[in-house]
Amino acid sequence: MADERGPVVDDEPPMRMREQIVLQVGGRLLTPFILLFALYVQFHGDFGPGGGFQAGVLFAAALVLFGLLFGVDRVQQVIPVSVSEVMIAVGVLLYAGVGVTTLLLGSAFLDYDALSAEHGQHWGILLVEAGVGIAVAATMTRLYYAFGSLHPDSEPAAGEHGE
């Protein structure tokens, strides 16, 4: 803000998220419960609303919350970038692997009855939803790593953004 004396200079640095003790304590307390709820949604998905996609987003949301409060580098200590990238592939391969297995057993793609006459539906849904959950959680986490590592003050390097 400026007046007739010139621009007003605020010597007080802006409060950083790392200095917000109440938010940090609250986030530290909430994160395990969000992760637990994600597991509940994951394993309750074949009995009611929920499943892999919702559980994956909840799991990633807990990591994003933790990252917003403590920094992306702290989340990357728990789940490194390379691990998140491998988990994306593992989730997709688990999903596709169930479908290919049913094809190899002589049925249609993702025909769970081919897995087992008695428990095929249960095992098929459980494995497919696990694959979706792993892939979604890892993808959302990797997206957070990509965007959370950007610095708004930095200029793009030459050759980036179509230059």
C-alpha positions in Angstrom: 0.0 0.0 0.0 1.4 3.4 -0.8 0.6 7.0 0.4 2.2 10.4 -0.1 5.3 9.3 1.8 6.0 6.4 -0.7 5.4 2.7 -0.6 4.9 1.1 2.8 7.5 -1.5 3.6 6.6 -4.3 5.9 9.6 -5.5 7.7 7.7 -8.4 9.2 8.2 -11.6 7.2 5.0 -13.5 6.2 4.1 -16.3 8.5 5.1 -19.6 6.9 3.1 -22.8 7.2 6.0 -24.4 9.1 5.5 -21.9 11.9 1.8 -22.8 12.4 2.0 -25.2 15.4 -1.8 -25.6 15.8 -2.2 -26.6 12.1 0.8 -29.0 12.3 -0.5 -30.7 15.4 -4.0 -31.0 13.9 -2.6 -32.3 10.7 -0.4 -34.8 12.5 -3.4 -36.1 14.4 -5.7 -36.2 11.4 -3.3 -37.9 8.9 -3.5 -41.4 10.4 -7.3 -41.3 10.6 -7.5 -40.2 7.0 -5.3 -43.1 6.0 -7.3 -45.5 8.1 -10.5 -44.3 6.5 -8.9 -44.7 3.1 -8.3 -48.4 3.9 -11.9 -48.7 5.2 -13.2 -47.3 1.9 -10.9 -49.6 -0.1 -12.0 -52.8 1.6 -15.6 -51.8 2.0 -15.9 -51.0 -1.7 -17.3 -54.4 -2.7 -20.1 -54.1 0.0 -21.2 -50.5 -0.5 -20.2 -47.2 -1.9 -16.4 -46.7 -2.2 -13.6 -48.6 -3.7 -10.3 -48.1 -5.2 -10.6 -44.7 -6.7 -12.1 -43.1 -3.6 -9.6 -44.8 -1.4 -6.7 -43.8 -3.6 -7.8 -40.1 -3.5 -8.2 -40.2 0.2 -4.8 -41.8 0.7 -3.2 -39.1 -1.5 -5.1 -36.4 0.2 -3.6 -37.4 3.6 -0.1 -37.2 2.0 -0.9 -33.8 0.5 -2.2 -32.5 3.8 1.0 -33.6 5.5 3.0 -32.1 2.6 1.2 -28.8 2.9 2.0 -28.6 6.6 5.5 -29.9 6.6 6.8 -29.6 3.1 7.0 -31.8 0.0 10.5 -32.9 0.9 9.1 -34.6 4.1 6.5 -36.5 2.2 9.2 -37.6 -0.3 11.2 -39.0 2.6 8.3 -41.4 3.3 7.4 -42.1 -0.3 10.2 -41.2 -2.8 9.4 -40.1 -6.3 10.8 -43.4 -7.7 8.5 -45.4 -5.4 5.4 -43.5 -6.5 6.3 -44.0 -10.1 6.7 -47.8 -9.6 3.4 -47.9 -7.7 1.6 -46.3 -10.6 2.8 -49.2 -12.8 2.1 -51.8 -10.1 -1.5 -50.6 -9.8 -2.2 -50.7 -13.5 -0.5 -54.1 -13.9 -2.5 -55.5 -11.0 -5.7 -54.4 -12.7 -4.7 -55.6 -16.1 -3.2 -58.8 -14.7 -6.6 -59.8 -13.3 -8.2 -59.2 -16.7 -5.5 -61.1 -18.6 -5.7 -64.0 -16.1 -9.4 -64.3 -16.8 -8.7 -64.3 -20.6 -6.0 -67.0 -20.2 -8.5 -69.1 -18.2 -10.9 -69.0 -21.2 -13.4 -66.4 -20.1 -14.1 -62.7 -21.0 -11.8 -59.9 -19.7 -12.5 -59.3 -16.0 -15.0 -62.2 -15.8 -14.3 -62.9 -12.1 -16.1 -66.3 -12.1 -13.2 -67.7 -14.1 -10.9 -67.1 -11.1 -12.9 -69.4 -8.8 -16.4 -70.8 -8.9 -16.9 -70.1 -5.2 -15.0 -66.9 -4.4 -14.1 -65.6 -7.9 -16.2 -62.4 -7.7 -14.8 -61.5 -4.3 -11.2 -62.0 -5.2 -11.5 -60.4 -8.6 -13.2 -57.3 -7.2 -10.7 -57.1 -4.3 -7.7 -57.3 -6.7 -9.0 -54.9 -9.3 -10.0 -52.3 -6.7 -6.6 -52.7 -5.0 -4.9 -52.0 -8.4 -7.1 -49.0 -9.0 -6.5 -47.7 -5.4 -2.7 -48.1 -5.7 -2.6 -46.5 -9.1 -4.8 -43.5 -8.2 -3.0 -42.9 -4.9 0.4 -43.0 -6.5 -0.7 -40.9 -9.5 -2.2 -38.2 -7.2 0.9 -38.2 -5.0 3.2 -37.9 -8.1 1.1 -35.0 -9.3 1.5 -33.3 -6.0 5.2 -33.9 -6.1 5.4 -32.3 -9.5 3.3 -29.2 -8.7 4.5 -28.9 -5.1 8.1 -28.7 -6.2 7.4 -25.7 -8.4 8.5 -22.3 -7.1 6.3 -19.3 -8.2 9.3 -17.0 -8.2 11.4 -19.1 -10.6 11.5 -18.4 -14.3 11.1 -21.3 -16.7 14.3 -22.5 -18.3 15.0 -21.8 -21.9 13.2 -24.3 -24.1 10.3 -24.9 -21.6 6.7 -23.9 -22.3 7.1 -24.0 -26.1 10.0 -21.6 -26.4 
